[in-house]
Amino acid sequence: MQQPRRSEIGPPPCPLASRPPSTAHRDTSHNQHQTTNSMDSQALRETYDEINECACPYEKAILTGQCDCSRASRFCLAEREGVSCNAEPARARCAALLEMLRTQARFTLKTLDQQSALAHNKALRVQVGGLQGLHKALWPARKLPLSIGDIDALIERAIAEFGRIDALPFGQIVQQIAAYQARRRRRSR
């Protein structure tokens, strides 16, 4: 019995498409199954990195629908979705801001290690909460929007207002990171 091939959508032909289907489900060895899964995950990560050379630093925030950006382009790889940036200078500016937000929010996030990756919920908290804080710093009298409409425009506006990224009012911004609460999933009844 032949297995159906995995369908893949996305940019250039994917090296995963030419790989034979995994036979881990036929094996009774738990360790071999874990090894196959980690190899598949590793191959997927490598392919993702190859086709997404200009990865969006705010990918998590965009994929959750809480933010959008005029510079973002979505793509699919296997059953995963990704976001790339179509302007390297904008991506570099976003990455610099995100790094500063993470540094400033260390205490709020209860993390000391700047080098390790943040858990998904903490990364989302820094991304969305940081952008909400930036919005609040620019327009203190306005109510926070449910969704940030254009990340790039917001950051450009903040730089125009405050002069440089490192001159932003991080105390005010970190308050929004601390106040941010992820949206609850709706449960089907």
N, C-alpha and C positions, 0 to 999 in steps of 0.2 A: 504494500500500500504506500503510495507516494504522498508526502506531505505537501500542502499548498505552500507556495513561496510567500514570504512576507511582502506586503505591499509597502512601498515607501514613497513619500511625497517630499519634495524639497528641491533645493538647488542641485548642482551637478550630481552625476551618478554616484551613488553611495557605495563604498567598499563593502558595506554590510550586505548589500543585495547579492553580491557574488559569493558570499559565504554559504556553505551548506546549512540547512536547517539544523537547529540544536537537537541533539538526541538525549539531552539530560532527562527528559520526562520518562524515557524508557529505562533509565538506569535506576537501580535500587540504592545505589551508594549516595548517601546524603552529601558527603564531602565532594564528590565529583559534580553533583548538581550545583553546589555552592560555587565551585571553581568555574563551571560553565557560565553561571549567572554573572559572576564578577568579571569574567572575560568578555561577555556580551556587553556589560555595563561599561567596561573599559574601552571596548571598540566603539561603542556608541559615543562616549565622551570624546574620544580622539577624532571621530568623524565630525562631531558637533564643532569641536575647536577648529578643524580644518575648513569647514564651510562657513563658520561664523568668525571670520578674522577680526571684525570690528563689533564685538559683542557689546550690547547695551548694558551699562552699569545698573540701570533701573529696570532690568528685565522682569524681576519678580513683581514689582509694583505694576508694570504694564500688563503682565499676564493675568494678574488678579482682577484687572478691570478698574483699579483704583486710580490709575494715572494713564495718560496717553502722551505721545510726543510726535511732533511734526517730522522728526528725524528718524523715527522708528520704522523698521520693516519687519513684519512677522514672517516666519517660515516654519515648515514642519519637517521633522526628521523622524522616521518610523512613527511611533505613536506620541511623540513629544513635540512641543511647540517651543520656538525660540524667538528672540528678538535681536536684530542687529541694528547698528546705527549707520546711517548713510553719510555721515560727516565726521571725519576723524577729529577735527578741532573741537567739535561739540562733544564728542565722546570723551575726549581728554578732559575737558572742562567738567563734565558730569562726574567722571571718575575722581578728579581732584576734590570736588565738593563732597562726594560720598565718603572719601577717605577722611576728610576733615570732620564730617558729621560723626563718623564712627569713632574717631579719636576723642571728640568732645563729649560723646555720649557713653564713654566707657563706664563711668560710675552708674549711670542710669541702667545700662545693659547688664551690669554686674559681671563685666569681663575685664581681665587685666591683660590678656594676651592679644596684642594687636595683629599678630601674624596669622593666627588660626581663623578658619572660616567660621562665620556665625551660623547658628541654627537658622532654619528658614524663617521662623516667627520673629527672631531678633533682626535678621536682615531686612525683613519686610517692615518692621517697626522703624528702623533707621531710614529706609527709603521713603516710605509713605509719610511717616511722622516728620521726617526732616523736610520734605517738600511742603507739608502742611504748615510747619513752623516758618518756612521761608515765605509762604503766602501770608501768614499772620504778621510777619515782620514788615512786609511791604504794605499791607492793607489791614492795619490793626482794627479798624472799625467794621470791616466786613465779616460776615459769617464765613466759616471755613466751608469750601465747596465739598460736595460728596466725592468728587473726582477732580484731580488736577488735570486740566485740559491739554496743556502743552508744557512739558518739562523744560524743553529747550528755551522757550519764550520766557518762562518763569525765572530761570537761571540768568538769562541775558538781562532781564529787567532788574534782578537783584544786583548784578554787577554794575549796571548803569546807576543804580541808586546808591550803593555802598562803596563803589570804586574797585574793589577786588574781592575775591572769594574769601581771603583770610580776614577781611574787615567786616564780615557779616556778623550780626548780633547773635552769636551762638548760644548765649544764655537763654534768650527768648526761644530760639529754635529747638533747643534741647527740651524745653518745657513741653513742646508739642510731641516730641519723640516719647517722652515719659507718659503723656496723656493718651497716646495712640492706642487704640484697641482694634485688633483685627476683626473684620466682619465675621459674624457667625454664619455657619453653613445652614442653609434651610434644610430641614428634614422633611422627607416626603411622608405623608400619613397614609 
